[in-house]
Amino acid sequence: MRILAVSLVVALQLTLASVAGGQPQTPASHRLKDPANPGLFGQIDFGGRVSDVTGDEARFQRYRDLRDGVFIDMPFFHVERERWWMNLTAQNTGYRDQRYTLAYARPGKVRFDFIYDQTPTFISNDTRSPYSPLPGANGFYDDPTATLTLPDDVQARIQANGSLARGELERLATGFPTMIRRDTLGFNLTVDVTEHWQTRWKYLNTNRRGSTPWGASFGFNLPIEIPLPIDTRTDDLAGSLEWRNNRGMLRVGYEGSWFDQQAPAYVWDNPRRLTDSTNSRAYVDGAGTSQGRGSQWPSNSFYYVNLAGAYRAAARTNINGTLSLGQSQQNEALLPYTINSAVPPLDSVSSLDRQTAKTKANIGAATLNVVTRATRNLTVNTRYRLTRFDNVTPHFEREHYVRFDQVIEEGGPPLLQGYTRNYLDVDASYRGPAYTTFRVGYGYFGADFTERVYFQNDENTLRASVDMVGNQRLSFRTLYEHSLRRSDGFHAAVLEHAAEQPGLRHFDVADRDRDKLMVQANLLATADVSVNTSVTWTKDGFLNPEQPRQNSFGLLNYKSQTYSIGADYIPGDAISVGASYNFDRYGGLSQSRNASPGPQFDDPNRNWTTDEDQQGHSFLAYVEFPELGRNTELRVDYDYSEYRGLYLYQTGSAYTPSPGAPGGVAQLPPVSSDETRLSVDLRHFLRRNVAVGFAYWYDDYEVSDFTLGPRESAVSGIARPPIFEDQPADSAINGVLLNYFYRPYTSHTAWVRLTYLF
């Protein structure tokens, strides 16, 4: 019966999880908790689905496939015999978000789990581009390594007369869908060889194919978007052998991962040039090379062997730890400095030391945990972790490089970054009266870096908390943390190498003071009413002791606040009602300097700051009638979220990018989005094991974004709907876009289905 109970829980969880495949969530029914045959039961849903979408259909779909048509699901199928059991599921069969799982077990002998999952990412249904080839109707490229070309005669006419660009490129622009599909297939196998020996094996294969909008510029004043080919495969394999008894455990294992990039380099034509050329300003206006070339993440691999152990010592002490040693490497061919034949060969000034990358890093990690129950009420938990990333890539000289495939610039040796990190955490808890536990803790983080702004980081954290868990009416948790991070060994050469300001500090290693407070409480006001609330507050102040305030650049301070409250009313089996509200606010202040080399570089009057304020509100409510009628179930859900963002700029007297604007700078408009969802799920049982159901979803999404908003965009590019841009065919362009923007949508989706329980 214990196995049966576990199986029933798993089956119910799988039923509720069917919403991830695009199907309406079915309220848990009492009929599922008491099957007629505990050794063989399941559920099959089949029916039809229709959707009506106005606006951005791809954003409505995004990670699911809600196309019109017939669907068949098997949320769960369970078989149980005396010595074995099996669970099988099939969700959204035949669609791009289909998912299949299988679990088989002979308790005490073997356990096997299998999964096949498709996850789509719908980006846009109406992207357009003048390049060829383009992805097909399924979103995939036939050849992901093909050059994205423009007709030579079109390039020649635009090179001779730039005013023809808009008309020529708009004429070539062709529509295509932009999407990525991820296919995942894997299994887990556990074999109990004997009472004390166990072996586990895991394999996972992940394929990603499709395209995504990608910036592929030829210069600062010629932004280009191309449909970047995506075609990758990742294979992960892990195995282990474990020995255990009632006092301890010892395990040795191996894990490896292999990433295969099918499109390591991409090449695309320049709409302004048919022939190669170069000049001192080519990287500004893009009028130089006839083609560009870029690289994607290269094929690579990593592996490590690991050792884990646990021991239950005397005096109520448990000890466990792990040790992992491995290596990451890739040795793909290096791309030439440039594809522009007009750029003088660099062999005379700087030659490639090798033709392949030969990158390699040794990786190590170790953990040690000791839990001691010193007295009946006092427990001490000590945790230590060490990680090391030792970059052993051979040194590589790069005295020059070619910017935007246009002009030669001075360079320098690449920064081969590495680190060693130490974590120590000690936590003492005392269980007091009235179900109350008091905790105090100390945490230490120390890091040694190579090729970073600082050579060393140290962070010390003190924390205290009070918890009450187990009280019939009230439970709560409070936590306060105070952290100080200080760095040592300032490495100015790293910033000089990147031609950055000496006062720039990277937020992940900069000196910082942090305070954090968290409060969570749950109150059972009556037997039918429960209330929950939480508050989380964080404040970061970044320091720069090496520089005065006017020369400190990067993130200066950060704040976050989250408040939530919710309530549930469940008077019995007839009705359940609940609602919750959440408010989030994030803000940060950063400073930079807009300056060219020379006198401007040290002029604080060219400083500018960004004061960021982001706020979010969300409200959720539900009402459920498990027994609306004798054989009827109903659930209604409502979800509303609102986001508002504002970026306030202030500039020094010498930096006036928009002289006509107040204060010399034109403020960007606010960013906003509103999303509403209403769902209704109704099911009526004709018989104990047969039900008819109806589900309805209403979705509404409004958005305004100055970066990717179709009306707010500052780029006057081709391949944009005329409604967003009233430009004559012979007007100048300053970009070639794919027509991918943040756009609103409104949708109505309805399901009818027949459910059969057996």
N, C-alpha and C positions, 0 to 999 in steps of 0.2 A: 504493500500500500504506500510505503514511503516513496518508491520509484514512481508510482502512479501520480501521487500528489505533485512531485517535481515536474513530471511530464505535463500535467494539466496547467501548471503555472507557466511553463514554457509556451504551451499552445496558446494560452490567453495573451501572452506578451506578443507573440507573432501576429495574432489577430489584430491587436491594436497598432502594431508597427506597419500594417498595410498602407497606412496613409502616406508613408514615405514613397511609395510607388505611384502616387497620384490618385489613389482611391480614397473615397470618403471614409472617415473613421466610423466604425460600427460600435455603438455602445455595448459594453460587456453585458451579456444576457445571462440570467440565471439558468437558462437552458444549456449553456455551455459548461456550467460548473457541475452538472450531474448527468453525464452521458448515459444512454441506455446500456451501452456495452463498454465498460472501462478499458477493455483490451483492444478495441478497434473503434476509433471515432475520428471525425473530421468535418470539414466544412468546405463547400464549393459555392462560389458566387459567380454568376454570369448575368450579363445584361448589356445595356447600351449607354453611351455617353455622348453628349453634344455640348459644344461651347460656342459662345458668341463673344468675340473680343473686338473692342474698338480701341485703336491706338497701337501701342508697342506690344505686339503679340509675343515676340521673343522674350521680352522681360517678364511677361506673364508666365510663360512656360519655364524659363530659366533652367532649373535642374530637374525637370520632370517632363513627361510627354502626355499632354491632355488632348490629343487629337480626337476628333469625332470618330466613333466606330464602336464595334462590339468588343467587350472585354470578358475575360474569364480569369478568375483568381481561385487559388486554393490556399486560404490563409493558414490552414494547418491540416495535417493528416497524421494521425498517431496510431501506431501498431505496437502492441506490447504482448510479449509471451513470457513464459516462465523464466527464460535465461537471457532474453534480449528485448530491446525496444528500438523504435525508429520514429523519427519525425521528418516530415517532408512539407515544404512550402513552395508555392509558385505565385508570384505577384506581377500583375500587369503584363501578362504573357503576350509576346509578340510586339510590344512597344519598346521605345528606346530606353525606357527606365525599368525594364523587366529585371526580376531578381528571383533566383532559385536557391534553395538551401536544402541540405540533407544532413541529418544527424543519426548515426547508428551506434549502438553501444551494447556490449556484453559486459555488464558490471563486474569489475574485478579482473577483466581480461583485456578488452580493447574498446577504444572509442574513436570514431571516425566522423569528421565534419567536413562538408563540402559546400562551397559557395560559388555561384556565378552571378555577377551583377553588372548591369549597364547603367551608367550615369551620364546623361547628356548635359551639356552646358550650351544653351541657346543664347547667342550673343545678339544677332540681328538677322531679320528676314529680308531686309531691303538695303543691305550694303551694296555699293556700286564701286567699280574701279575700271580705269582704262587699260589696266595691265592684262597680259595674257601669258600663260594660262591662268584660269581661276578655278576654285573648288567646284566640284559637281553638286548635284542636287542633294547628295547625302552629306555635304560639307567637307568631303575628303579631296585631296589632290591625287590625281593618278600618278604623278611623279613629283614628290616633295622637293627634289633637288633641281627642278627646272628653273631657268632664269625667267624672271618676270619682265616681259619685254613690251615695248611700244613700237609701232611700225616705223621703219627708218624714214620714210617720207614725211611722216608727221613730225618727228624730231627735227628733221632738216628745215621744215617750214617754220617751226617755232623758234629754232636757233636763228633763222634769218629775220623773223619778225615776231617778237615776244607778245604782241597784242593778239596774236592768233591763238594763243594757248588755250583760253577758255573754250572757245568754240570747238577746236580740234579735240580736246580731251573730253569734253562733254559728249561729243559725238561718239567717242569710243567707249564711254563708260557703260558697263554691263552689270546687271543685277545678279547677285548670288547670295546664298545663305551663309552666314558666318556662325559656325558652331564647332564644338569639340565633343567627342564621345570617348568616355573612359570605359574600357572593358576589364573586369577583374575576375580572375579565376584562381581558386586556391583550395587547399585542404589542410586539415590538422589531423594527425594520427598519433594516438597515445596507446602504448602497449604495456600492460603489466606483465613483465616477463616472469617474475616470481613475486612472492609476498613483499620482498624488500627491494626489488629492482624494477625500474620503469624507464622506458625510452619514449621520447616525443620527437615528432617530425612535423615541420610546417613548410609549406610552399605557397607562394603567391606570385601570380603573373599579372601585371598591369600594363595595358596598352592604351595610349592616348593618340587620337588622330583627329584632324580637322584643321582649323585656321583661327587666327585671332588678329584683331587690328594691332598694328605694330608701327611705331615711329621709326622711319628710315630716312632721315634728313640728309640733304646735300649741303646744308649751310644754315646759319642762324636765321636767315630770312627766307628759307624755302623748306618749310615742314612738309614731309611726305608721309602718308600712311599707306601701308601695303598689307594685304592679307597674308600674314606670316604662316608658312606651313608648319603644322604640328604633327609629328610622327615619331613617337618614342615607345620604348618597351623597357620595363623593369622586371627583373626576376629576383625574388627574395627566397632564400633557402635557409632553414635553421634545423638543427638536430641536437639532441642532448641525451645523456644517459645518467640516471639518478639512482642513488642508493639511499634508503631511509629506514629508520626504526622509530621507536617511541621516544628516543632521546635526541635524535638529530637527523641531519640530511647532508648528502654530498652530491653535487651535480657538476658534470663537465659537458660543455657544449660548443657548438660552432655556429656562426651566422655569417652569411655572405649576401651581397647584393650586387647586381650587375645592371647598369643602365646603358641602353643602346640608343643612340641618337641617329635617326635615319636622314635627318636634314641638317648636317653639321654647319653648312654655310648657305647663305642665300644671296642672290645677285638680282639687282633691279635696275632698270633703265632710268636715266635722268631725262625728265620731260623737256628740259631746256637745252640739252646738248646732244648732238649726234656724234661729234668728234671730240676726242680728248684734248684738253688744254689745261693750263694752270696759270694763275696770277696771284698777286699778293692778297687780293680780296676775294678769292674764289670761295673760301670757306664762309664768307659772309652772305654772298648772294647766290651761291650754288652754281655759278656759271663756269664750271671747270671740267670735271670728269664726265664722261658719257654714261658711266655705270657706277653703282656703289656695291660694296660687298660687306657683309656682316657675318658674325658667327653666333650660333646658339650653344647651349650647354653641351660640352663634348661627351662622348661615351666615356664611362668611367666605372670603377668597381671598388668595393671595399669588403673586407672580411675581418672577423676577429674571433678568437677563441676565448671562452670564459669558464670560470670556475666559481661555484657558489656553494656555500655551506651554512648550516645552522646547527646550534647545539643548545640544549636545555640544561643549563648548569644547575648546581645546587643553589640553595638560598634564593629561590624564586627569581632566577636570572636567566634570560634568553639572549643568546649571541648569534648573530648572523652576518654574513659578509659576502662580497663578490669581488672577483678580479677579472678584468677583460683586457686583452692585448690584441691589437689589430693594425691594419694598414689600409690606407686609401691611396689610389693612384689612377692616373690617366696618361696615355702616351699617344694622343692623336696628333696628326700632322698639323704644323703651324701654318697659318695663312700668310701669304706674302704681305709686305708692308702696305701695298696699295694695288688696286686694279687699274689705276690711271696710268696709261702708257706715256703720258706727257711729263710725269714726275721723273726727274733724273734718278737713275739707279742709286740706291743707298749703299750698295756694296763698297763704294769708295770711301764712305765715312763710317759706316757701321754695318757689319755683316751679321747674319744670324749665327749664333753659336752652335745651333743644332736645328734639325729639320722637324723634330717632334718635341712634344711638350716635356716629357720625362718628369712630370710632377708626381710627388710622392710625399705622404705624411704618415708618420707612425702615431698611433692612437692608443692611449691607455686610460683605464678607469678602475677605481677601487672604491668599495664602500664597506663600512663597518658600523653595525648597529648593536647597541647593548641596552637592554631594558631590564631594570632591576626594581623589584617591589621590595623596598627597604623595610617597610612596616606594612601593616594591614591597610593604612590609609595613604601612605607616601610611595609614589612611583617616580623613578628617575629614568629618563630616556636620553641616551647619548648617541648622536649620529655623526659620522664623518664620511666625507666623499672627496676623492681626488680624481681630477681629470687632466689629461695632458694631450695636447695637439702639437706634435713636433714636426714642423715643416722642413723636410730634408730635400726639397727640390733643388737641383743644382743651380748655382748662380747664373743669371742671364743678363747680359749687357744690352741696353737699348738706349743708345745715345741720341737717337732721333726717332720720330714717328711721323706719320702723315695724317693730318687732321681732315676728317670728312672726305678722305680720298682726294684731297685738293692740293694742300701745300705742306711742305716739310716743316716740322717744328722740333725744337730741342726737347729731348726727353731725359731719361735717366734709368737706372736699374729698377726693376719692379720691386715692390715691397712684399717680402715673403713672410706673412704673418703667422704667428704661433702663440701658444699660451700654455700656462700651467695654472690650474685653479684648485683651491682648497676650500672646503666647506666644513665647518664644525658647528654643531647645534646641540645644546644641552637644555633639557626641559624637565622641570620638576613639578609634579602635580600632587595636591593634598586634597583628599576627599573629606569634606567637612560635614556638618549636620545639614539636614533638610535638602538632601540630594544635591548639595552644592560642592563644586570642585574648584579649587584655586590653583592657578598655574603661573609660574614665572619661568622665563627662558632667556637664553643668551645665544646669539648666532654670530658667527664670524665667517666672512668671505675674504679670501686673499687670492690675488691673481698676479702672475708675472707675464708680461707681454713682450713680444718682439715686433718691431716695426709698428708700434702704436704711439699715440701722443704721449702716453706715460709708460714707463717700464713696469710700474707696480701699482696695484689697487689694494686697499684694505677697507673693509666695511664692517662695522660693529653694530649689532642690533640688540636692543633690550625690549622685552615684551612682557605683558602681564594680561591675564584673562581670568574671568569668573564665569563658570558655567553652572546652570541648573538643569538637569535632565532627570526625568523620572517622577517629577511632581505631577499629580493628576490634573491640575488646573493650569499651571504655569511652567514654561521652560524658556530659558534664554541663554544667550552667550554674548559676552563682551570681550573685546580684544583691543589692546593698545600697543602700538609698536613705535619705537624711536630709533632711527638709524643714522649713523654718521659714516660717510664714505670719504676717504682721503687717498690721494694719489701721490706718488713719489717718482722722481726720475723723469722730469719733463724732457721730451725728445723733440726739440724744435726742428730737427732735420726732416722729420716726417712731414710737417706742414710746409717747409720750404720745398721739399721734393714735389709737392702737389701745388705749389704756387699759391698757398692759402695764407690768410692773415695769421700772424703768430699768436693772436688772441683767441683763435677758434678752439672750442673744446667740444669733443664728441660726447653726447649726453650719456652714453653707456659706460664711460670711464671717468667722466668729470667729477670733481668734488661735489658732494651733495649732502644736504640734510633732509631727512624725510620723517614725517609724522603721519601715522595711519590709525584710524579708529574704526571699529566695526561693532555694531550692536544688532543682535537678532533676538526676537521674542515671539513666542507663540502662547496664546491664551485661549483656553477652553472656557468661554464665558458661561455657557450652559451645556447641557448634554447635546444640544442640537447646533450650537453656534460656536465657531472657532475663529479667532482673529490672529493674523501674523503681521509682523512689521520688521523692517530692517533699515539700518543707516550705515553707510560706508563713506568715509571721508579720508582723502589723501592729500598731502601738501608736500611738494618738493621744492627746495631752494638750491639752485646750482651756484657754486662758488668758483672763482677764478683768482686765486691768490697771486699769481704771477703777473696779472695785468690790472690796470685801473678799470673802473666800470665802463668808461667810454670806449675802451679797446677790447672789451669782452664780447665774444661773438658765439652764437649758438643758442641753445635753450637756456633761458635765465631762471624761469620758475614755471611750475605746473601745479594745477589743482584739479581734483575730481571729487564729485559728490554724487551719491546715489541714495535715494529715499524710496521706500516702497511700503505699501500697506495692502492687505487683502483680508477677505472674510469669506467663510463658507457656512451655509445653513443647510443641514441635512436632518430633517425631522424624522425621517424613516425611509422605508423603501419606496415611497410614492413620489418623492421629489428631492432633487439636490440643486442648490443655487450657490453660485460663488462669483466673486468679482475681485479684481486687484488693480492697483494703480502704481506706476513706477515713474520716477523722475530722475534723470541723469543730467549732470552738467560737468563739462570739461573746459578748462581754460589754460592757456599757456602764453608766455611772453618770450619772444626770441629777438635777437639783434644781429644785423649783418651790416656790411659796408659795400657800397657799389663804387668801385674804384679801379682804375687801370694802373699798371706799373708806373712809378714815378712819384711826383709830389702828391697825387691823389691817394696813393696807397696808405699814407699815414694821416689823412685828413679826417678827423672825427665829424666834421660838418657833412660828410657824405654818408653818415650812418642812417639806417632805417630800421624800424622795429615793426613787428607783427604781433598784435594783441588778439589772441584767438578766443572766441567764446562760442561753445557748442552746447545746445540744450536738446534734450529728448524727453517726450512724454509718451507713455503707453498705458492703455486701459484694456483690460480683458474681462469678459463676463461670460457665464454659461448658465444654462438651466437644463436639467435632465429629468425626464420622467421615465424611470425604468418600467413602470406599469401604468402608462397613460390610460390604457384600457385593459381589458382582460388579457389581450394578446398583442398589445401595441407598445412600442418603445419610441421615445422621441428625445433628441438632444439638439440644443441650439447654442452656438458659440458666436461671440462677437469679439473682434480684435481691432483696436485702433492704435496707430503709432504716429507720432509727429516729431519731426526733426527741424531745428533751426540752427544755422551756423553763420557767424559773422567774423570777418577778418578786418581789423582796424589797423591802418598803416599810419606811421608818423615818420617824417624825414627830416634830416638836417638841412641847414640853409643852403648848402652847396649841392644838394641833390634834389633837383626839381624835374622829375620825368614828365610831369604834366603841368607846365607853368600856369595854364589858365585855371587849374582846379584850386579850390581852397586849400591853403597850406602847401601847394605845389605837388599834390598827389591826388589822383582820382581813386576814390574808394571803390572797392568791388561791391557789387550787390550781394545781399544775403543769399545763403544757400538754404533751400527748404525742401522738404518732402513730407507727404501725408499718405498713409496707407490704411485702408479700411478693408476688413474681411468679415463677412457674415456667412455662417454655414448652418444648414439645417439637415438633420439626418433622421428619417422616419422609417420604422420597420414594423410590419404587422405579420404575425404568425398565422398562417392558414391552418397548419397542423403543428404538432410539437416539433417536427423536424423540417418544416417547409415555411419560408417566409418571403414576402415581397417587400421591397424597400424602395425608397426615393430619397435622393440627396441633392442638395442645391448649394452652390457656392456663389457668393457675390464678392468681387474684388474690385477695388478702385485705388489707383495710384496716381498722385500728382507730384511733380518735381520741378524745381527750378535750380539750375546749376550754372555758374558762370564759366566753368571749364568745358563741360560737354553739353551745355544747353544749346539747342539748335538756334535759338534767337539771340542768345547772349554771346556766342562764340565770336572771337575777334578775328578768326581766320576766314578770309574770303576765298574759299576753295572750290574746286569743281566737285561734281557728283553730289550735289545737295538739292533737295526738293525745291522747286521754284517758290513754293509758298514761304520758305524761310529766307530767300535771297532774291531780290529783284535787281539783277545785274544784267546789262547787255552782253551779248556774246563776245564782243571784242574788248570787254573791260579787262584790266590786269588782274592776275591772281597772285596770291602770296602763299599758296598751299594747295596740296592735293589730298582731299579727305575721302574717307570711305562712307560717309553718311551714317556714322555710328554716333548716336547721341543718347542722352538720358531723356526719355520721353514718357508721357503719362499713358495709362490705359484704364479701361473699364471692361470687366468681363462678367459673364453669367455662364455657369457650368451646371449641368444637371445630369444625374444618373438615375436609371431605373435598373433594378437588379432582382434576381431571384436567388434566394439562399437555400441551400439544401444541407441539412445537418444529418450525419449518420454515425 
